[in-house]
Amino acid sequence: MDKSAKNLIVHNLTLFLAVGFAYLWTFSASTSKYSLQLVALFAIIYIALQVASKKFGSIKNKLLYDFLLLTIIVFLIVFSTGALFSPLFFLIYFLLFAIALLFEPSAAFSLAIIATIFLLLTPRKEILVELIQIGSLYLIAPLANIFGTQYIKLLEDEEKIEVLKDQEKMLEDEVERQENEVEKWVSTDLMTKLASIWESVEEIEAKNKLNTELKVKLKKISDELSSLLESARNLEKKINQ
């Protein structure tokens, strides 16, 4: 099983357990009266996690804990205030977008299905209103999925841009290094050796014992070396500009 499939299973199971816990707590006679207190407790834990992550660094699986807490808080509020008829039912819409953006896009559909299962277990009142409310989840979920997909694509594009910037910096450093090497070679090895060869040829040419033909050839070599030496100096000036 690859990592993405494993993460999908873990995320779906987390959402199912979170919604299931909120449902059982809210509709249990012994615990329902403490729902608001539990919401406050989970809110405090959520805030404490955010503070701890900023103070002590990254917490392993923090994102998973965040959404576990947020999902429980939202569904505790919704179930406690009327479930499908709750005036705070819209909180589930925000949760769908949050999960699609920060969990994974397909998680929005998973949450819509899980929410439907537990919402249908709540007491029936007006079937038409209930169907509209449940249907709204399946209208919001695709939008959340699209936004989540585009958000991930945007993050990937930003990562690619960062990689390109790093590569550009590496290329600039490499070009600068090669320019320094060329400058060093031109100013030391090339210039020195050309000057030495040119001086040696001039000394040989100055000797009277050489025949005319050899002197002509040495003169030509000397002129070419002089021209090459001048070109090397011009190249050095261009590099230093």
Secondary structure, DSSP 8 states (H G I E B T S, - for coil): --HHHHHHHHHHHHHHHHHHHHHHHHT-TTTGGGHHHHHHHHHHHHHHHHHHHHHH---TTHHHHHHHHHHHHHHHHHHHTTGGG-TTTTHHHHHHHHHHHHT-TTHHHHHHHHHHHHHTTS--S-HHHHHHHHHHHHHHHHHHHHHHHHHHHHHHHHHHHHHHHHHHHHHHHHHHHHHHHHHHIIIIIIHHHHHHHHHHHHHHHH-TTS-HHHHHHHHHHHHHHHHHHHHHHHHHHHHH-
